[in-house]
Amino acid sequence: MVTHDLKAALRADRLLYLEDGSIAGELSLPEYRQQDEKRREVQVNAWLTSLEW
């Protein structure tokens, strides 16, 4: 799935950041559990910030 929606991306166990058609970053996450959604959001935001997104 390709998305720009953070809420949708939080349900994935692997996120890829594409830049100019190439993979510029990858983040693996544990299996989705709804009670961990806020923690995942913080983790994904930190990762995207590190990529200067």
Backbone torsions as a table, in degrees:
resi	resn	phi	psi	omega
1	MET	NA	140.1	173.7
2	VAL	-112.6	130.5	-178.6
3	THR	-151.4	154.5	170.5
4	HIS	-110.3	4.6	-178.1
5	ASP	-90.7	112.2	-177.8
6	LEU	-59.2	-41.7	-179.1
7	LYS	-60.2	-39.8	177.5
8	ALA	-68.9	-42.0	-178.4
9	ALA	-64.5	-29.8	-178.6
10	LEU	-63.4	-20.0	-179.3
11	ARG	-84.4	-8.9	-179.5
12	ALA	-81.5	157.4	175.8
13	ASP	-100.8	-4.8	178.0
14	ARG	-147.2	128.1	179.0
15	LEU	-118.0	135.8	176.1
16	LEU	-117.8	137.0	176.1
17	TYR	-106.7	120.2	-178.7
18	LEU	-103.1	137.6	177.5
19	GLU	-140.6	121.4	-178.4
20	ASP	54.3	38.5	176.0
21	GLY	81.0	3.0	179.5
22	SER	-120.3	154.3	176.7
23	ILE	-74.7	116.5	-178.7
24	ALA	-101.5	-10.6	179.8
25	GLY	-170.7	154.5	179.6
26	GLU	-143.4	139.2	178.8
27	LEU	-134.1	126.3	175.0
28	SER	-101.1	136.7	-179.4
29	LEU	-123.4	152.9	175.5
30	PRO	-67.7	169.4	178.9
31	GLU	-52.6	138.8	-176.6
32	TYR	-66.0	131.4	169.7
33	ARG	-134.9	129.3	-173.8
34	GLN	-56.3	-36.7	-178.0
35	GLN	-67.5	-15.3	178.7
36	ASP	-98.6	6.5	-172.6
37	GLU	-59.0	-43.0	-178.9
38	LYS	-63.6	-42.9	179.3
39	ARG	-63.6	-39.8	177.4
40	ARG	-64.4	-40.3	-179.9
41	GLU	-61.5	-43.0	178.3
42	VAL	-63.1	-43.6	-179.3
43	GLN	-64.1	-44.9	-179.5
44	VAL	-66.9	-41.3	177.6
45	ASN	-62.0	-40.9	177.8
46	ALA	-63.8	-41.3	178.3
47	TRP	-62.9	-46.6	179.5
48	LEU	-64.2	-36.7	176.7
49	THR	-63.6	-40.0	179.4
50	SER	-65.2	-25.5	178.0
51	LEU	-87.8	1.9	-178.1
52	GLU	59.4	42.1	180.0
53	TRP	-76.8	NA	NA
